[in-house]
Amino acid sequence: MLSPEAKRRIYEATRRQFETQIEKRLQTRRARQRRLGCLSILFLLIGLIISLTGSRKAK
C-alpha cells in the first residue's frame, strides 16, 4: 500500500499535468479566435474599399 506522502505526490503531479494540458488547450483556442477576428476585420476592410471604389467608378 502507498504511504499518504506518496499518494499526495502522485496526486499533485497528475493535477499539475492536467492543469498544463488545459492551459495549453485554452491558449490555442484563444490564438485561433484572435486569428479569426483579425481575418474578419481584414475582409471587412477589403469589402469596404471595393465597394467605395466601385461606387466612385459608377458615378
N, C-alpha and C positions, 0 to 999 in steps of 0.2 A: 504493500500500500504506500502511496506517496505521502510525504510529510506536508503539513499545511504550507510551509515555506515554498516547497517545490510546486505545489498546486497554484499558489499565488503568482509565482514567477511565470508559470505556463500561461495562466490566465492573462497576466499583463502583457506578455509577448504577443499572444494571439489578438488581444484587443488593440494593441499598437499597430499590428499588421492590418487589421480590419479598418482602423481609422485612416491609415495612409492610403489604403485602396479607395475608400470613399472619397477622400480628399482629392486624389488623382482624377477620379471619375467626375467630380464636381468641376475641377479645373478645366478638363477637356470640354465639358458641356458649356461652361462659361465662354471659353475661347471660341467654340463653334457659334454660340449665339452672337458674340461680338462680331465675328466674321460675317454672319448673315446680315446683321444690322448695317455694317459698312457697305456690303454689296447692294442692299436695297436702297440705301441713300445714293450710291453711285448711279444706279439705274434710274432713280427719280430725277437726278440732276441731268442725266443724258436725255431723258424724255422731255424735260423742260426745255433744254437747249434746242432739241429737234423741233419741238412744237413752236418755239419762238422764231427760229429761222424759217420754218415753213410758213408761218403767218406773215412774215416780212416779205417772202417771195410772192405770196398770193396778192399782196396789195399792188 
